[in-house]
């Protein structure tokens, strides 16, 4: 089994498998981070589980997508520390969920004639 440092170095060299392993190893930290974001933004704490799955799905898609050099390449994802990437994607995913919540609340208010 590789150490986190070895996996990080392999991920920096472009290893998708190493990057994904680091994501798996940080799942507990990611969940705790998402719970804190949910508290901060007034989302239900149980949303953190769904958000974690969304984050990991987004990361996996980004890594496995084949994009041109003009766009973000899958190699550029592994050029940074996995935790900083996870936090960035987690923040964006949480903010997207918050926007959806606010949009649905406005729609419900209008539907109820308020």
C-alpha positions in Angstrom: 0.0 0.0 0.0 1.3 3.4 -0.9 1.7 6.3 1.5 -0.3 9.5 0.9 2.9 11.2 -0.2 3.6 8.5 -2.7 0.0 8.7 -4.0 0.2 12.5 -4.2 3.4 12.3 -6.2 1.9 9.7 -8.6 -1.2 11.9 -8.9 1.0 14.9 -9.7 2.6 12.9 -12.5 -0.9 12.2 -13.9 -2.0 9.0 -12.3 -5.8 9.0 -12.2 -5.8 5.9 -10.0 -3.6 7.5 -7.4 -5.7 10.6 -7.4 -8.9 8.6 -6.9 -7.3 6.6 -4.1 -6.4 9.8 -2.3 -10.1 10.9 -2.8 -11.2 7.7 -1.2 -8.8 8.1 1.7 -10.2 11.6 2.4 -13.9 10.7 2.4 -14.3 11.1 6.2 -12.6 14.5 6.1 -14.7 15.4 3.1 -17.9 14.5 4.8 -17.0 16.5 7.9 -16.1 19.5 5.7 -19.5 19.2 3.9 -21.4 18.9 7.2 -19.7 22.2 8.3 -20.7 23.8 5.0 -24.2 22.6 5.4 -24.3 24.2 8.9 -22.8 27.4 7.6 -25.3 27.8 4.7 -28.4 26.5 6.5 -28.7 23.2 4.6 -29.9 20.0 6.4 -26.9 18.1 7.8 -28.1 14.9 6.2 -27.5 16.6 2.8 -23.8 16.2 3.4 -23.9 12.5 2.4 -25.6 13.4 -1.0 -23.2 16.2 -1.5 -20.2 14.0 -0.9 -21.4 11.6 -3.5 -21.9 14.4 -5.9 -18.4 15.7 -5.3 -16.8 12.3 -5.8 -18.9 11.8 -9.0 -17.8 15.2 -10.3 -14.1 14.5 -9.6 -14.3 11.1 -11.2 -16.0 12.5 -14.3 -13.4 15.2 -14.5 -10.5 12.8 -14.3 -12.0 10.3 -16.8 -13.2 12.9 -19.3 -11.1 13.4 -22.3 -10.8 17.1 -23.0 -8.7 19.1 -25.3 -5.7 21.0 -24.1 -7.7 24.2 -24.6 -10.1 23.1 -21.8 -9.1 21.8 -18.3 -7.4 18.6 -19.0 -7.6 15.6 -16.7 -3.9 16.0 -16.1 -4.4 19.5 -14.7 -6.8 18.1 -12.0 -4.0 15.9 -10.7 -1.5 18.8 -10.7 -2.8 20.1 -7.4 -3.2 18.6 -4.0 -6.3 16.4 -4.0 -7.6 17.9 -0.7 -7.6 21.4 -2.2 -9.5 20.2 -5.3 -12.0 18.3 -3.2 -12.6 21.4 -1.0 -13.1 23.5 -4.1 -15.5 21.1 -5.7 -17.3 20.6 -2.3 -17.8 24.3 -1.9 -19.1 24.7 -5.4 -21.4 21.7 -5.1 -22.8 23.0 -1.7 -23.4 26.5 -3.2 -25.2 24.9 -6.2 -27.4 22.9 -3.7 -28.1 26.2 -1.8 -29.1 27.9 -5.1 -31.4 25.0 -5.9 -32.9 25.2 -2.5 -33.5 29.0 -2.8 -35.0 28.6 -6.3 -37.3 25.9 -5.2 -38.4 27.9 -2.1 -39.2 30.9 -4.4 -41.1 28.7 -6.7 -43.1 27.2 -3.8 -43.9 30.6 -2.5 -45.2 31.8 -5.9 -47.2 28.6 -6.3 -48.8 29.2 -3.0 -49.8 32.7 -4.0 -47.5 34.4 -1.5 
